[in-house]
Amino acid sequence: MKEYTEKQIKELKKNPYVLKVSKHRLYYTAKFKEEFWISYQAGNSPRKILSDFGFDLSIFGQKQIDSLVQHIKKQALSGNGFSEGENRQRRSPMKATNETELSSPQSIERMQNELLYLRQEVEFLKKIIIADNSEKRK
């Protein structure tokens, strides 16, 4: 497991997108995760995104960057939005399989949140395509 030096910890704490940092863990803000995801969906590389958000790339290994992308992608696709800090929810042993569980208020709210998020994502992608097409016409 990577261990951050005191110098790296001080530098990371200065970044507005860092929620908390310890010797072994780095926690990002929900705002960072959301903006990272939008930029990643727009086709930017994770290294470029981190650099654009003021991070020193020498602090991160490739495995750490890949892990960051996977965690953000998982949160984005969950439909529950982005969380700050630790996101250690206990997994329930059984998934909702019958109709009454699927129509529970929590399940409906989760699906509504996911639907809203996907609609936002589609609108964002439309804007990217329109911008790209207008660039090609010039």
Summary of the structure (lengths in Angstrom):
residues: 138
radius of gyration: 18.2
end to end distance: 49.5
largest distance: 55.8
contacts: 310
relative contact order: 0.10
helix: 62%
strand: 5%
